[in-house]
Amino acid sequence: MTTATTRRHERRVSPVFLAILAVMAVTGWAVWTDFAASPGLAVFLFVVSAWVVSLCLHEYAHARTALHGGDITVGAKGYLTLNPLAYTHAVLSVVLPLLFVIMGGIGLPGGAVFIEQGRIKGRWKHSLVSAAGPLANVLFALVCTAPFWLDALDGVPAAFRYALAFLAFLQVTAALLNLLPVPGLDGYGVLEPWLSYKVRRQVEPYAPYGFFVVIALLFVPAVNAAFFDAIDALMRGLGVPELTRYCGSQLFRFWTDAPEFCEV
């Protein structure tokens, strides 16, 4: 097998990702056309599959940027195929964020691709590798909210509008959390190359726990309120009414009764 063939194989889009993408497309169509017998179930499946797609794009952005930065090993690890099963920590990367979406309605960052930092030269390149993932979430949020800030909602069914608003909310929460300068999160990864060697060595032992510290802090009422105030401000800036996002989250929880004012 030639090197070129191996590289094409390493970059071929995974059937697993294509299957998830197909579920997103079919359920999105079902929400748009009101074809599903249960609109809530269709919204649930659409948002969950779209959320997994965004997780794959997040990790792909890290890997692709690392590849251009000098880490040629990401292809052999399967990171360029968009296959979520190839990630280093599948539970942290996909399962745990999915559980939080279903149980708490919040988008969590996940740790997944292993980058060989020694192959990447230059502080800017290291920072860009870390920033690429959250930027993918930001772009996903902009796509979801485009009908709102472009004032192009005419003809968009209510259920689909609610679903887009809630999906955008998940992307914004994931991006904001991931950009926090906390060890173990991408925000710290952006900052780390610019810190002194001494500081990096002192912080390194705490990196595996940063993710869990952030989750714990979200249960502190004052921190929780400040965080969601910031999220609500960002969503308003993107033109998404709070009521629309709320109806999306309620419709997503199809096992509960959505309020009467959330008409579909």
Sequence and secondary structure as in RCSB ss.txt:
>XXXX:A:sequence
MTTATTRRHERRVSPVFLAILAVMAVTGWAVWTDFAASPGLAVFLFVVSAWVVSLCLHEYAHARTALHGGDITVG
AKGYLTLNPLAYTHAVLSVVLPLLFVIMGGIGLPGGAVFIEQGRIKGRWKHSLVSAAGPLANVLFALVCTAPFWL
DALDGVPAAFRYALAFLAFLQVTAALLNLLPVPGLDGYGVLEPWLSYKVRRQVEPYAPYGFFVVIALLFVPAVNA
AFFDAIDALMRGLGVPELTRYCGSQLFRFWTDAPEFCEV
>XXXX:A:secstr
  HHHHHHHHHS  HHHHHHHHHHHHHHHHHHHT SS HHHHHHHHHHHHHHHHHHHHHHHHHHHHHHHT TTTT
TTTGGGT GGGSTTHIIIIIHHHHHHHHH            GGG  SHHHHHHHHHHHHHHHHHHHHHHHHHHHT
T  TT  HHHHHHHHHHHHHHHHHHHHHTS  TTSHHHHHHGGGS HHHHHHHGGGGGGHHHHHHHHTTSHHHHH
HHHHHHHHHHHHTT  HHHHHHHHHHH TTS   TTS  
